[in-house]
Amino acid sequence: MRGWDGWWSATCSTGGTSWSSGWAGDLAGAIGLLSTVVEDMGHALGQSDPDTLAARYHLVWCIGESGETVSAMRRLAQLLPDLHAAWGGHDPRVLKARHDLAVYTANRGDLDGAVHQLRALLPDLARVLGEQHPAAVQAWQDLAGYQQRLAAAPAGRAARRPLPMHPAEALVLIRCLLTWDFASDREADACVTALERGTGIKQVGDWILSAPDHVTAEDLVDEIYGP
C-alpha cells in the first residue's frame, strides 16, 4: 500500500496539519496516538474538518500497514462517504481512497470485489488525472494483477463450508469476551467453548483477547467468516 506521504500528500494537501511517515517505524504507537488525536479532533473540529479527515485517513493507513486489513477496510469504508461529502466524488483524495479500498479488498481475499471496484474507479481516474498519471497506471497494474490471479485460480473451487455458529451469535459472544461481561469464570469458559465449537478455531479466546485495541468485535467476526 502506498503511504500517506506519497501520492496523497503530494496531491491532497489539507493545509493545517502534517502527518509524518516517520511514525511507520512504530505503528502500534502511531495507531494509539492517532486514535486519540482523531477522537479529540472529531469533537473539537467535526468529523468532516479537513485536518480531521487527514488524521482519520492516516490512522487507516497505519492500521493497514500493521496487517489488520479487515479493520482498515471497515474504517476506510466508513471514511469514504465523509471524504465524498467534503470534496466531491472526483477529488483526487477520494479517488485514492477508493483505490486503497480495492487493494484492501484484494488483500482480504476478495479478488472479484477488488476487480469490480477498480473497473468502476479507472474511468474516473482517467477523466480527472489522465490515463498516464502514476495513480491511473498503478490502478491498471493492480487490476491486471488481480485478473491474472483470478484466471490462475483453480476452476470450480468448492464453496467455503458454513460454520455451525451464525455470525450474529459470534458477534454477541465476542463482545462479551472483549468486555469480560461475565458473572463468573464458568460463564466465561462457556462462552469460549461455544466460540471454539461454533467457529472451529482452537484457542479462539486467546486470539480474541490478544487483538489490538483498535480491532473491533465486528472486525473479528469478519476475520472468522471471510469475504
Buried (B, 14 or more C-beta within 10 A) or exposed (E): BBBBBBBBBEBBEBEEEEBEBEBBEEBEEBBBBBBEBBEEBBEEBEBBBBBBBBBBBBBBBBBBBBEBBBBBBBBBBEBBEBBBEBBEEEBBBBBBBBBBBBBBBBBBEBBEBBBEBBEEBBEBBBEBBEEEBEBBBBBBEBBEEBBEEEEEEEEEEEEEEEBEBEBEBBBBBBBBBBEEEBEEEEEBEEBBEBBBEBBEBEEBBEBBEEBBEBBBBBBBBBBBBEB
